[in-house]
Amino acid sequence: MQFARHTDPSAHTMNELRALNARFIHNFVTKDVASHDAILHPEFISIWPTGQRWDRATYLKYWATAFDPEVIVYWDVRDELITVIGDVALVRSTNKATRRRDGKEVTGMTTYTDTYLFENGAWKCIQAQITAVAPEHQPSDDTIVSVYIGGKRQERLS
């Protein structure tokens, strides 16, 4: 079976990739490993801010327990930027997180690039890379796309 080459970054494509980005984050917060596994390419790899590389199996094992709403009390997605080049999409955003440890709250940001490949009629994430963001480069609150407080998605007022 032949599939059409996906080359048009149409509104439909952009909406599909925005929805995948939202699903990726929601899967993390809700620890939905099955849903997350479904959007990952078989050759998926994750690269952490330390430079450490994890294969798909290691990453999914981590995914099952990584988000603790008692520790990560605030989480947002902001500054979403999606670029489509042929059958490859770069989905980039920044996350602001407030973590509570030993009674203290620490807030910081990381930015990520999720690389998607359009193959066999679907977008699959082939790589996720996370980088720490220095305070002087942190995007402003007016770029927030979604917010989770205590692990619950907050409805946004337009």
C-alpha positions in Angstrom: 0.0 0.0 0.0 1.3 3.4 -0.9 0.7 6.5 1.2 0.8 10.1 -0.1 3.8 12.1 0.8 2.7 14.6 3.5 4.1 18.0 2.4 1.5 20.6 3.0 1.6 22.3 6.4 -2.1 23.1 6.1 -4.3 24.3 8.9 -5.4 20.7 9.3 -1.8 19.5 9.7 -1.0 22.3 12.2 -4.1 21.5 14.2 -3.2 17.8 14.2 0.3 18.6 15.5 -1.0 21.0 18.2 -3.4 18.3 19.3 -0.5 15.8 19.5 1.5 18.3 21.5 -1.4 18.7 24.0 -1.8 14.9 24.1 1.9 14.5 24.8 1.7 16.8 27.8 -1.6 15.4 29.0 -0.2 11.9 28.8 2.7 13.0 31.0 0.5 14.7 33.7 -2.0 11.8 33.8 0.7 9.1 33.4 -1.2 7.6 30.5 1.5 5.3 29.2 -0.8 3.5 26.7 -1.9 6.7 25.0 1.7 7.9 25.0 3.1 4.7 23.6 0.6 5.1 20.7 2.1 8.4 19.5 5.8 7.2 19.7 7.7 5.9 16.7 9.3 2.5 17.2 12.8 4.1 17.0 11.9 6.8 19.5 14.7 8.2 21.7 14.7 10.9 24.4 17.6 13.3 25.1 17.6 14.9 28.6 19.2 18.2 29.6 22.2 16.3 31.0 22.8 14.8 27.6 21.6 11.4 28.7 19.8 9.3 26.0 17.0 6.9 26.8 15.5 4.4 24.5 11.7 4.0 24.1 11.4 1.2 26.8 13.3 3.2 29.4 11.4 6.3 28.6 8.0 4.7 28.9 8.9 3.1 32.2 9.9 6.5 33.6 6.7 8.0 32.1 4.5 5.7 34.2 5.6 7.4 37.5 7.3 10.7 36.6 4.5 13.2 37.3 3.6 13.6 41.0 1.0 16.4 41.6 2.2 16.6 45.2 5.7 17.5 43.9 4.9 19.2 40.6 2.2 21.6 41.9 2.2 23.8 38.8 2.9 23.0 35.1 2.3 25.0 32.0 2.9 24.8 28.3 3.9 28.1 26.6 5.5 29.5 23.5 4.4 26.8 21.1 6.2 26.8 17.8 5.5 24.2 15.1 7.5 23.9 11.9 6.7 21.3 9.2 9.4 20.5 6.6 8.1 17.7 4.3 7.4 14.6 6.4 9.2 16.0 9.5 7.6 18.3 12.1 9.4 20.1 14.9 7.0 20.7 17.8 8.6 23.1 20.3 7.3 24.6 23.5 8.5 25.6 26.9 7.2 24.2 30.2 7.2 26.2 33.4 7.1 24.0 36.5 6.9 24.7 40.2 8.2 21.8 42.2 7.7 21.4 46.0 10.5 19.7 47.9 11.2 19.8 51.6 8.5 22.5 52.1 10.1 24.8 49.5 8.8 25.6 46.0 11.3 26.0 43.2 10.1 27.3 39.7 12.0 26.8 36.5 11.6 26.3 32.8 12.6 23.8 30.2 12.1 23.9 26.5 11.6 20.9 24.3 11.7 19.9 20.7 9.6 16.8 19.8 10.5 15.6 16.3 7.6 13.9 14.5 7.9 11.8 11.3 4.8 11.4 9.0 4.9 7.8 8.1 2.2 5.3 7.1 -0.4 8.0 7.3 0.3 9.2 10.8 2.6 11.5 12.8 4.8 9.6 15.2 7.3 11.2 17.7 10.8 9.9 16.9 12.7 12.1 19.3 12.1 14.3 22.3 14.8 16.6 23.5 14.6 18.8 26.6 16.9 21.8 27.4 16.9 24.0 30.5 16.0 27.7 29.9 18.0 30.4 31.6 15.9 33.1 33.3 16.7 35.8 30.8 15.3 33.6 27.9 12.1 32.5 29.6 9.0 33.2 27.5 6.3 35.4 29.1 3.0 34.4 30.6 1.1 35.8 27.6 2.4 32.8 25.5 0.7 30.2 27.8 -1.2 27.4 25.9 -2.3 25.2 28.8 -2.0 25.1 32.6 -2.1 22.2 35.1 -2.4 22.8 38.9 -2.1 19.8 41.2 -2.2 17.6 38.1 -5.6 19.0 36.9 -6.0 20.9 33.6 -7.3 24.3 34.2 -9.9 25.8 31.8 -8.6 28.9 30.2 -10.7 32.0 30.0 -10.6 33.6 26.5 
